[in-house]
Amino acid sequence: MEQKPAVPVEDPALVAAFEARIAAGESIEPKDWMPERYRKQLTRMMSQHAHSEVVGMLPEGNWITRAPSLRRKLSLIAKVQDEGGHGLYIYCGTETLGVDRHELVEQLLDGRAKYSSIFNYPTLSWADMGVIGWLVDGAAIVNQTVLAKASYGPYARAMIRICKEENFHKRQGYEICAVLARGTPAQREMVQDAVNRFWWPALAMFGPSDTNSPNSGELLKWRVKRKTNDELRQRFVNLTVPQAIALGITLPDPDLRYDEATGNWMFGEIDWAEFFEVIAGNGPCNRERLEARNKAHDDGAWVRAAANAYAEKQNAKSTAAA
Amino acid sequence: MSTNGLANDTWPLWEVFTQGAHGEPFEHAGSVHAADAELALQNARDVYARRGEAVNLWVVPSSAITASSPSDAGPFFDPGNDKAYRHPQFYVAPRGVRIF
């Protein structure tokens, strides 16, 4: 293979053939030709998604030792383990684009990488475990169900796997909320407080509004995304409002109202200033999350070293035997 | 981070294949990093078979896989594309006779 120029000039015929494949609904696979921008956008989006899964283990991991019953503890451990697994599915998908996972993990650990802003909010009460499962995983399902049809095969396949598991996450969360909402006044208040804190950050999970989303255009054109941020957000609100009503929980939005004409639940303006602050690293828990992630990584160093030493020893043995 | 940690993060990549039920073919599930085959198998179980998705697992060093190239897919698969006589529909059976 010849050395490629630093800034690749792409053959218009190749680009046209690629876009025709996208238009025909074909799936793009790792070894297929793709525009550099497609590869870049996918790498950015998938690595952020993988990091979000991994950091997402932290707010919930916080409550494992304090789960109110063995049943709840088992579920929570399983859920947190799933999130780690989801991170691995997506890192694996990202590696098919020619990125080394090691490089991505480095970017996360040293604070260069972005991840979902929602995980920079603290988990203050047990009810937060319910509300995260219900709202945060609920929002993730809406997003990921559409990503399961993304044009890049490895990403779509990881999403299909993840969606199957997220349904357990959402149901266990809603169950926690339902039990608390039927409980003592203090329990009701606890779940209402959690909803008050997580509702707006959950809506912000879908990303900036369509009028202010710099990456959406390309992602939609290449069918990585198949719905806009605002379409997905609306879908989530429409699904969630009846679930809140069933719990007798009030969503903290005075502008929330049903619109007969469109069949949509109309909602108020998201505080985008706050969203961009959290993305920029100034959320309530950004620093704590990164510290915890680095500590976990460092604390695991001896396990990795032991695995390495064992593999080397086995290698030496088989070389000696040969 | 220790230098050891760095080295350990660059474990080789293994492709994972799962068999969903006895008698079914193995299917590519994804990949894992691991220091050796035994750990690759355990990692594959933890990542791709947490809910009984597999009754058997294969792990193969990714570097050991040779794949066809998409850019040559046309000529490469061509020998199989123009031989209609390899399909049962190519043959005319007398009307009213049950062949199968």
Interface residues (C-beta under 8 A of the other chain):
Chain A: E29 K31 D32 W33 A78 Q81 D82 G85 L88 Y89 C92 G93 E95 D100 R101 H102 V105 L109 R157 A158 E165 N294 H297 D298 A301 R304 A305 A307 N308 Y310 A311 Q314 N315
Chain B: M1 S2 N4 G5 L6 A7 N8 D9 T10 W11 L13 G30 S31 V32 H33 A34 A35 D36 L39 D46 V47 R50 R51 A67 S69 P70 S71
